[in-house]
Amino acid sequence: MITAEEARELANNSINTHTRNMSRLSSLIEAYSKQGHYSIDIKDTDINWSLAIEQELIASGFKFVREVDSLTKHIISEVIQWE
């Protein structure tokens, strides 16, 4: 069992990591947009992906497209799209 202090520290680390990832992603989107691109393949980033990031992007109006192999159910690609 963890203490309340340890739980707070874990939560803060998680929030800090999420903030850093969103900042890096925002910079990438800006750079891609300036080059005339309107999507980023997640594999082309060094971001530690999470459901929280996906939800924040969707809430901000981005589309998150995941292509899955119908036979193996493995993810073929995960792409963020915007206009």
All heavy atoms as an XYZ file, in Angstrom:
670
protein
N       0.847     -1.182      0.000
C       0.000      0.000      0.000
C       0.889      1.242      0.000
O       1.924      1.268      0.651
C      -0.872     -0.045      1.251
C      -1.938      0.969      1.307
S      -3.434      0.153      1.874
C      -4.623      1.233      1.198
N       0.457      2.266     -0.765
C       1.258      3.485     -0.822
C       0.656      4.556      0.081
O      -0.527      4.547      0.373
C       1.391      4.012     -2.266
C       0.024      4.447     -2.824
C       2.044      2.995     -3.170
C       0.100      5.160     -4.144
N       1.515      5.463      0.490
C       1.057      6.546      1.368
C       0.371      7.626      0.532
O       0.505      7.662     -0.700
C       2.247      7.172      2.114
O       3.087      7.823      1.144
C       3.035      6.130      2.895
N      -0.327      8.531      1.195
C      -0.983      9.648      0.514
C       0.050     10.522     -0.194
O      -0.179     10.995     -1.307
C      -1.790     10.464      1.510
N       1.194     10.712      0.441
C       2.266     11.522     -0.163
C       2.771     10.869     -1.447
O       2.983     11.538     -2.462
C       3.414     11.707      0.836
C       4.560     12.550      0.314
C       4.144     13.973     -0.026
O       3.254     14.525      0.650
O       4.705     14.521     -0.986
N       2.974      9.555     -1.421
C       3.424      8.838     -2.620
C       2.367      8.926     -3.726
O       2.706      9.091     -4.899
C       3.720      7.374     -2.284
C       4.959      7.194     -1.432
C       5.101      5.779     -0.880
O       4.060      5.119     -0.631
O       6.242      5.340     -0.715
N       1.109      8.841     -3.362
C       0.025      8.948     -4.341
C       0.016     10.335     -4.985
O      -0.160     10.464     -6.203
C      -1.317      8.657     -3.681
N       0.205     11.384     -4.171
C       0.271     12.745     -4.698
C       1.454     12.900     -5.659
O       1.338     13.519     -6.713
C       0.387     13.761     -3.557
C      -0.938     14.202     -2.979
C      -0.787     15.415     -2.077
N      -0.001     15.135     -0.885
C      -0.472     14.555      0.206
N      -1.729     14.185      0.266
N       0.296     14.337      1.243
N       2.589     12.353     -5.281
C       3.779     12.444     -6.119
C       3.550     11.740     -7.462
O       3.905     12.266     -8.520
C       4.985     11.828     -5.404
C       6.287     12.047     -6.134
C       7.484     11.536     -5.354
O       7.460     11.597     -4.111
O       8.424     11.072     -6.003
N       2.948     10.561     -7.430
C       2.639      9.835     -8.672
C       1.685     10.650     -9.548
O       1.867     10.737    -10.761
C       2.022      8.463     -8.361
C       2.970      7.401     -7.829
C       2.192      6.183     -7.364
C       3.977      7.011     -8.908
N       0.671     11.240     -8.945
C      -0.297     12.054     -9.694
C       0.395     13.259    -10.314
O       0.157     13.587    -11.485
C      -1.438     12.489     -8.783
N       1.253     13.939     -9.551
C       1.977     15.102    -10.078
C       2.895     14.713    -11.223
O       2.991     15.422    -12.222
C       2.775     15.798     -8.970
C       1.891     16.592     -8.040
O       0.793     16.987     -8.420
N       2.355     16.817     -6.829
N       3.595     13.579    -11.083
C       4.471     13.110    -12.158
C       3.668     12.824    -13.410
O       4.092     13.142    -14.523
C       5.240     11.859    -11.729
C       6.342     12.175    -10.742
O       6.762     13.323    -10.612
N       6.797     11.164    -10.027
N       2.508     12.230    -13.248
C       1.640     11.916    -14.379
C       1.167     13.188    -15.069
O       1.180     13.288    -16.296
C       0.449     11.086    -13.896
O      -0.411     10.789    -14.958
N       0.760     14.187    -14.284
C       0.307     15.460    -14.844
C       1.455     16.161    -15.563
O       1.287     16.676    -16.668
C      -0.284     16.364    -13.738
C      -1.607     15.767    -13.246
C      -0.469     17.799    -14.231
C      -2.132     16.383    -11.962
N       2.632     16.180    -14.963
C       3.798     16.815    -15.586
C       4.165     16.136    -16.897
O       4.484     16.804    -17.880
C       5.002     16.812    -14.632
C       4.801     17.742    -13.455
O       3.990     18.663    -13.508
N       5.528     17.503    -12.386
N       4.130     14.803    -16.916
C       4.439     14.057    -18.136
C       3.419     14.381    -19.217
O       3.771     14.616    -20.375
C       4.467     12.533    -17.864
O       5.508     12.264    -16.927
C       4.725     11.744    -19.128
N       2.142     14.414    -18.844
C       1.089     14.734    -19.809
C       1.289     16.142    -20.374
O       1.193     16.343    -21.592
C      -0.286     14.619    -19.135
C      -1.415     14.998    -20.034
N      -1.864     14.176    -21.046
C      -2.174     16.121    -20.100
C      -2.859     14.775    -21.685
N      -3.060     15.952    -21.129
N       1.605     17.091    -19.521
C       1.820     18.471    -19.962
C       2.993     18.553    -20.933
O       2.907     19.223    -21.968
C       2.055     19.394    -18.745
O       0.914     19.300    -17.883
C       2.265     20.834    -19.167
N       4.094     17.867    -20.624
C       5.262     17.858    -21.520
C       4.901     17.227    -22.867
O       5.267     17.742    -23.925
C       6.429     17.102    -20.890
C       7.242     17.910    -19.902
C       8.552     17.224    -19.544
N       8.380     15.876    -19.054
C       8.114     15.536    -17.798
N       7.993     16.476    -16.885
N       7.988     14.278    -17.449
N       4.181     16.100    -22.831
C       3.790     15.426    -24.072
C       2.884     16.311    -24.920
O       3.055     16.400    -26.136
C       3.099     14.090    -23.772
C       4.076     13.004    -23.387
O       5.211     13.001    -23.836
N       3.644     12.089    -22.556
N       1.920     16.994    -24.291
C       1.016     17.871    -25.034
C       1.780     19.055    -25.622
O       1.501     19.485    -26.734
C      -0.125     18.353    -24.138
C      -1.160     17.285    -23.825
S      -1.880     16.461    -25.273
C      -2.741     17.812    -26.050
N       2.751     19.570    -24.894
C       3.563     20.679    -25.389
C       4.369     20.245    -26.614
O       4.423     20.963    -27.621
C       4.487     21.173    -24.277
O       5.310     22.195    -24.759
N       4.993     19.073    -26.540
C       5.761     18.556    -27.683
C       4.846     18.303    -28.873
O       5.187     18.607    -30.011
C       6.498     17.269    -27.302
C       7.653     17.520    -26.359
C       8.682     16.417    -26.287
N       8.215     15.072    -26.391
C       8.285     14.145    -25.447
N       8.807     14.435    -24.289
N       7.864     12.929    -25.652
N       3.663     17.749    -28.601
C       2.717     17.466    -29.671
C       2.236     18.764    -30.318
O       2.142     18.858    -31.540
C       1.538     16.661    -29.124
C       0.567     16.106    -30.140
C       1.270     15.290    -31.209
C      -0.474     15.251    -29.438
N       1.971     19.769    -29.514
C       1.545     21.070    -30.032
C       2.618     21.657    -30.952
O       2.312     22.175    -32.029
C       1.268     22.016    -28.868
O       0.924     23.281    -29.331
N       3.873     21.551    -30.545
C       4.985     22.049    -31.373
C       5.067     21.283    -32.686
O       5.298     21.875    -33.745
C       6.310     21.929    -30.624
O       6.307     22.752    -29.491
N       4.873     19.965    -32.623
C       4.904     19.143    -33.841
C       3.772     19.524    -34.788
O       3.984     19.665    -35.991
C       4.778     17.655    -33.492
C       6.046     16.925    -33.082
C       5.707     15.518    -32.609
C       7.018     16.858    -34.248
N       2.576     19.689    -34.246
C       1.423     20.047    -35.076
C       1.668     21.401    -35.748
O       1.393     21.575    -36.934
C       0.125     20.047    -34.240
C      -0.260     18.599    -33.890
C      -1.005     20.746    -34.985
C      -1.372     18.466    -32.875
N       2.209     22.346    -34.991
C       2.512     23.662    -35.556
C       3.528     23.546    -36.689
O       3.353     24.131    -37.761
C       3.040     24.586    -34.465
C       3.273     26.006    -34.933
C       3.735     26.925    -33.819
O       3.558     26.583    -32.636
O       4.270     27.990    -34.145
N       4.581     22.763    -36.470
C       5.619     22.589    -37.490
C       5.052     21.897    -38.734
O       5.330     22.325    -39.863
C       6.785     21.780    -36.923
N       4.263     20.850    -38.548
C       3.669     20.139    -39.686
C       2.708     21.055    -40.446
O       2.660     21.026    -41.672
C       2.934     18.882    -39.214
C       3.799     17.651    -39.102
C       4.854     17.586    -38.213
C       3.552     16.535    -39.879
C       5.645     16.467    -38.090
C       4.329     15.389    -39.781
C       5.385     15.362    -38.882
O       6.165     14.242    -38.781
N       1.934     21.854    -39.715
C       0.982     22.767    -40.351
C       1.706     23.778    -41.236
O       1.263     24.073    -42.345
C       0.162     23.507    -39.299
O      -0.690     22.631    -38.615
N       2.815     24.301    -40.740
C       3.595     25.276    -41.511
C       4.133     24.664    -42.796
O       4.367     25.361    -43.768
C       4.748     25.827    -40.664
C       4.294     26.815    -39.617
C       5.451     27.347    -38.803
C       4.960     28.329    -37.756
N       6.035     28.807    -36.883
N       4.332     23.344    -42.795
C       4.829     22.643    -43.983
C       3.688     22.204    -44.900
O       3.909     21.556    -45.913
C       5.640     21.418    -43.573
C       6.897     21.736    -42.802
C       7.568     20.485    -42.255
O       7.263     19.372    -42.656
N       8.474     20.669    -41.316
N       2.442     22.537    -44.517
C       1.299     22.182    -45.343
C       0.739     20.800    -45.092
O      -0.065     20.302    -45.876
N       1.148     20.159    -44.009
C       0.638     18.825    -43.670
C      -0.533     18.953    -42.695
O      -0.587     19.881    -41.893
C       1.738     17.975    -43.023
C       2.921     17.756    -43.909
N       2.884     16.927    -45.001
C       4.175     18.272    -43.872
C       4.066     16.934    -45.603
N       4.867     17.751    -44.933
N      -1.443     18.006    -42.779
C      -2.618     18.046    -41.917
C      -2.829     16.740    -41.165
O      -3.934     16.414    -40.759
C      -3.865     18.419    -42.729
C      -3.723     19.810    -43.293
C      -3.264     20.005    -44.586
C      -3.976     20.921    -42.506
C      -3.086     21.283    -45.090
C      -3.797     22.210    -42.991
C      -3.350     22.380    -44.284
O      -3.165     23.654    -44.767
N      -1.739     16.010    -40.989
C      -1.806     14.793    -40.172
C      -0.411     14.426    -39.692
O       0.583     14.825    -40.287
C      -2.421     13.624    -40.948
O      -1.556     13.201    -41.980
N      -0.373     13.692    -38.597
C       0.883     13.176    -38.048
C       0.644     11.724    -37.677
O      -0.315     11.404    -36.982
C       1.319     13.922    -36.768
C       1.588     15.391    -37.032
C       2.567     13.262    -36.159
C       1.922     16.191    -35.788
N       1.531     10.848    -38.135
C       1.485      9.452    -37.710
C       2.157      9.384    -36.341
O       3.262      9.878    -36.156
C       2.215      8.559    -38.707
C       1.954      7.075    -38.470
O       1.884      6.663    -37.291
O       1.831      6.336    -39.450
N       1.487      8.795    -35.391
C       2.008      8.713    -34.025
C       3.388      8.052    -34.001
O       4.243      8.412    -33.199
C       1.032      7.931    -33.111
C      -0.320      8.628    -33.062
C       1.604      7.754    -31.722
C      -0.290     10.060    -32.641
N       3.622      7.118    -34.909
C       4.919      6.430    -34.955
C       6.058      7.401    -35.262
O       7.209      7.112    -34.974
C       4.899      5.311    -35.998
C       3.975      4.170    -35.657
C       3.956      3.151    -36.788
C       2.845      2.154    -36.597
N       2.641      1.326    -37.777
N       5.731      8.527    -35.895
C       6.753      9.506    -36.260
C       7.063     10.485    -35.133
O       7.822     11.428    -35.320
C       6.304     10.295    -37.502
C       6.207      9.417    -38.729
O       6.841      8.349    -38.755
O       5.476      9.792    -39.667
N       6.465     10.278    -33.970
C       6.723     11.159    -32.831
C       7.442     10.367    -31.737
O       7.454      9.143    -31.758
C       5.408     11.718    -32.241
O       4.718     10.674    -31.571
C       4.514     12.309    -33.324
N       8.022     11.098    -30.793
C       8.669     10.428    -29.653
C       7.804     10.567    -28.407
O       8.286     10.501    -27.295
C      10.067     10.989    -29.413
C      10.043     12.465    -29.051
O       8.984     13.109    -29.200
O      11.084     12.980    -28.626
N       6.509     10.766    -28.627
C       5.594     11.021    -27.521
C       5.109      9.720    -26.902
O       4.768      8.781    -27.607
C       4.411     11.870    -28.014
C       4.947     13.259    -28.407
C       3.310     11.964    -26.976
C       3.982     14.098    -29.166
N       5.088      9.689    -25.584
C       4.523      8.545    -24.874
C       3.012      8.698    -24.931
O       2.446      9.496    -24.196
C       4.995      8.514    -23.413
C       6.482      8.322    -23.317
O       7.064      7.584    -24.095
N       7.116      8.998    -22.380
N       2.387      7.965    -25.830
C       0.964      8.123    -26.085
C       0.142      7.646    -24.907
O       0.497      6.701    -24.228
C       0.583      7.349    -27.340
C      -0.681      7.885    -27.916
C      -1.890      7.314    -27.870
C      -0.845      9.133    -28.562
N      -2.815      8.121    -28.468
C      -2.203      9.246    -28.892
C       0.016     10.175    -28.881
C      -2.723     10.359    -29.540
C      -0.502     11.266    -29.532
C      -1.858     11.357    -29.853
N      -0.994      8.301    -24.696
C      -1.901      7.890    -23.622
C      -3.328      8.217    -24.021
O      -3.565      9.042    -24.908
C      -1.558      8.595    -22.311
O      -1.913      9.968    -22.396
N      -4.257      7.584    -23.360
C      -5.670      7.849    -23.604
C      -5.997      9.305    -23.281
O      -6.794      9.937    -23.968
C      -6.535      6.901    -22.773
C      -8.041      7.018    -22.972
C      -8.417      6.778    -24.431
C      -8.768      6.024    -22.080
N      -5.351      9.858    -22.262
C      -5.593     11.255    -21.885
C      -5.224     12.202    -23.029
O      -5.938     13.172    -23.289
C      -4.812     11.608    -20.624
N      -4.120     11.928    -23.712
C      -3.713     12.761    -24.842
C      -4.746     12.637    -25.961
O      -5.181     13.634    -26.539
C      -2.311     12.371    -25.354
C      -1.251     12.730    -24.318
C      -2.013     13.054    -26.690
C       0.138     12.230    -24.664
N      -5.149     11.410    -26.259
C      -6.142     11.178    -27.308
C      -7.446     11.927    -26.997
O      -7.998     12.619    -27.851
C      -6.411      9.682    -27.429
C      -7.361      9.309    -28.542
C      -7.544      7.812    -28.680
O      -6.643      7.042    -28.288
O      -8.594      7.416    -29.193
N      -7.905     11.836    -25.767
C      -9.148     12.503    -25.372
C      -9.023     14.016    -25.455
O      -9.956     14.701    -25.884
C      -9.548     12.070    -23.957
C     -10.005     10.639    -23.900
C     -10.201     10.130    -22.472
O      -9.635     10.664    -21.533
N     -11.008      9.097    -22.336
N      -7.883     14.555    -25.062
C      -7.682     16.005    -25.119
C      -7.668     16.492    -26.562
O      -8.238     17.540    -26.881
C      -6.382     16.392    -24.407
C      -6.252     17.877    -24.213
C      -5.149     18.274    -23.244
O      -4.835     17.490    -22.320
O      -4.627     19.378    -23.413
N      -7.030     15.728    -27.447
C      -7.007     16.098    -28.858
C      -8.413     16.088    -29.448
O      -8.812     17.019    -30.150
C      -6.117     15.132    -29.649
C      -4.625     15.314    -29.482
C      -3.882     14.165    -30.135
C      -4.182     16.635    -30.077
N      -9.170     15.039    -29.177
C     -10.532     14.924    -29.696
C     -11.390     16.075    -29.179
O     -12.144     16.698    -29.937
C     -11.136     13.548    -29.347
C     -10.401     12.450    -30.148
C     -12.638     13.510    -29.635
C     -10.720     11.033    -29.701
N     -11.245     16.403    -27.898
C     -11.999     17.509    -27.308
C     -11.620     18.849    -27.949
O     -12.432     19.769    -27.997
C     -11.768     17.560    -25.798
N     -10.395     18.934    -28.473
C      -9.921     20.168    -29.106
C     -10.266     20.226    -30.591
O      -9.867     21.157    -31.289
C      -8.402     20.298    -28.944
O      -8.071     20.386    -27.579
N     -10.964     19.201    -31.098
C     -11.401     19.221    -32.486
C     -10.530     18.439    -33.454
O     -10.786     18.451    -34.660
N      -9.515     17.772    -32.957
C      -8.684     16.943    -33.821
C      -9.361     15.595    -34.030
O     -10.183     15.168    -33.230
C      -7.299     16.710    -33.193
C      -6.444     17.934    -33.171
C      -6.535     18.840    -32.126
C      -5.541     18.195    -34.182
C      -5.752     19.979    -32.094
C      -4.746     19.327    -34.158
C      -4.856     20.223    -33.109
N      -8.984     14.934    -35.113
C      -9.482     13.578    -35.352
C      -8.349     12.612    -35.061
O      -7.191     12.866    -35.403
C      -9.937     13.402    -36.801
C     -11.170     14.197    -37.146
C     -11.574     13.945    -38.575
C     -12.784     14.796    -38.917
N     -13.115     14.714    -40.339
N      -8.685     11.524    -34.423
C      -7.702     10.488    -34.140
C      -8.149      9.253    -34.919
O      -9.225      8.720    -34.676
C      -7.651     10.191    -32.640
C      -6.580      9.229    -32.273
C      -5.270      9.655    -32.128
C      -6.858      7.894    -32.078
C      -4.264      8.771    -31.794
C      -5.856      7.003    -31.752
C      -4.567      7.443    -31.605
N      -7.345      8.843    -35.896
C      -7.711      7.744    -36.779
C      -6.767      6.567    -36.535
O      -5.554      6.707    -36.641
C      -7.634      8.176    -38.263
C      -8.027      7.030    -39.177
C      -8.499      9.405    -38.503
N      -7.355      5.445    -36.216
C      -6.570      4.234    -35.958
C      -6.983      3.182    -36.990
O      -8.151      2.858    -37.115
C      -6.848      3.732    -34.550
C      -6.052      2.515    -34.160
C      -6.346      2.103    -32.730
N      -5.708      3.017    -31.809
C      -6.326      3.649    -30.817
N      -7.607      3.480    -30.610
N      -5.666      4.469    -30.020
N      -6.001      2.688    -37.733
C      -6.267      1.627    -38.709
C      -5.799      0.304    -38.109
O      -4.666      0.186    -37.657
C      -5.521      1.911    -40.012
C      -5.828      0.935    -41.113
C      -5.079      1.239    -42.401
O      -4.437      2.301    -42.504
O      -5.115      0.387    -43.286
N      -6.694     -0.681    -38.097
C      -6.400     -1.970    -37.481
C      -6.519     -3.072    -38.532
O      -7.466     -3.088    -39.331
C      -7.382     -2.259    -36.315
C      -7.101     -3.607    -35.680
C      -7.310     -1.147    -35.275
N      -5.546     -3.992    -38.547
C      -5.595     -5.148    -39.440
C      -6.781     -6.022    -39.043
O      -6.891     -6.434    -37.888
C      -4.284     -5.931    -39.350
C      -4.235     -7.078    -40.331
O      -4.969     -8.071    -40.120
O      -3.458     -6.989    -41.301
N      -7.660     -6.315    -39.994
C      -8.885     -7.062    -39.666
C      -8.619     -8.502    -39.242
O      -9.402     -9.078    -38.488
C      -9.852     -7.034    -40.854
O      -9.244     -7.627    -41.982
N      -7.522     -9.074    -39.696
C      -7.221    -10.464    -39.328
C      -6.479    -10.570    -37.999
O      -6.876    -11.316    -37.119
C      -6.404    -11.147    -40.432
C      -7.120    -11.354    -41.766
C      -6.162    -11.934    -42.798
C      -8.325    -12.268    -41.584
N      -5.403     -9.810    -37.879
C      -4.556     -9.946    -36.687
C      -4.983     -9.026    -35.546
O      -4.552     -9.211    -34.415
C      -3.087     -9.633    -37.019
O      -2.989     -8.260    -37.410
C      -2.563    -10.535    -38.123
N      -5.779     -8.012    -35.867
C      -6.217     -6.996    -34.899
C      -5.062     -6.122    -34.419
O      -5.194     -5.383    -33.458
C      -6.937     -7.619    -33.686
C      -8.111     -8.489    -34.049
C      -9.172     -7.722    -34.794
C     -10.367     -8.609    -35.101
N     -11.129     -8.202    -36.239
N      -3.910     -6.183    -35.102
C      -2.782     -5.313    -34.770
C      -3.010     -3.930    -35.369
O      -3.580     -3.798    -36.454
C      -1.461     -5.885    -35.303
C      -1.003     -7.101    -34.565
N      -1.031     -8.351    -35.115
C      -0.523     -7.241    -33.309
C      -0.588     -9.235    -34.236
N      -0.271     -8.582    -33.128
N      -2.549     -2.926    -34.668
C      -2.676     -1.550    -35.155
C      -1.681     -1.335    -36.290
O      -0.491     -1.574    -36.145
C      -2.434     -0.543    -34.019
C      -3.522     -0.707    -32.952
C      -2.386      0.880    -34.563
C      -3.275      0.090    -31.691
N      -2.204     -0.897    -37.420
C      -1.364     -0.612    -38.581
C      -0.842      0.817    -38.500
O       0.331      1.078    -38.720
C      -2.150     -0.821    -39.890
C      -2.555     -2.295    -40.014
C      -1.331     -0.373    -41.092
C      -3.543     -2.567    -41.127
N      -1.744      1.749    -38.180
C      -1.315      3.130    -38.019
C      -2.254      3.867    -37.088
O      -3.411      3.496    -36.922
C      -1.256      3.845    -39.376
O      -2.559      4.052    -39.874
N      -1.714      4.907    -36.471
C      -2.471      5.808    -35.608
C      -2.100      7.213    -36.034
O      -0.937      7.589    -35.974
C      -2.110      5.586    -34.143
C      -2.482      4.218    -33.612
C      -1.989      4.003    -32.195
O      -0.774      3.901    -32.015
O      -2.825      3.938    -31.292
N      -3.093      7.959    -36.495
C      -2.834      9.260    -37.086
C      -3.703     10.333    -36.437
O      -4.887     10.112    -36.177
C      -3.123      9.209    -38.609
C      -2.902     10.562    -39.250
C      -2.246      8.172    -39.286
N      -3.101     11.489    -36.191
C      -3.835     12.679    -35.745
C      -4.085     13.490    -37.004
O      -3.157     13.741    -37.773
C      -2.988     13.532    -34.787
C      -2.535     12.729    -33.590
C      -3.769     14.767    -34.358
C      -1.404     13.411    -32.844
N      -5.334     13.909    -37.210
C      -5.662     14.725    -38.384
C      -6.298     16.039    -37.939
O      -6.986     16.085    -36.918
C      -6.653     13.987    -39.289
C      -6.100     12.734    -39.918
C      -7.130     12.016    -40.772
O      -8.327     12.194    -40.608
N      -6.651     11.214    -41.693
N      -6.060     17.086    -38.725
C      -6.681     18.375    -38.476
C      -6.827     19.097    -39.806
O      -6.303     18.675    -40.810
C      -5.860     19.219    -37.497
C      -4.522     19.608    -38.009
C      -4.183     20.763    -38.662
C      -3.305     18.838    -37.931
N      -2.846     20.766    -38.995
C      -2.283     19.587    -38.556
C      -2.981     17.591    -37.416
C      -0.972     19.129    -38.677
C      -1.679     17.140    -37.528
C      -0.680     17.903    -38.156
N      -7.582     20.186    -39.824
C      -7.764     20.984    -41.046
C      -7.374     22.414    -40.789
O      -7.403     22.898    -39.712
C      -9.211     20.922    -41.505
C      -9.595     19.539    -41.952
C     -11.036     19.484    -42.477
O     -11.700     20.523    -42.557
O     -11.459     18.377    -42.803
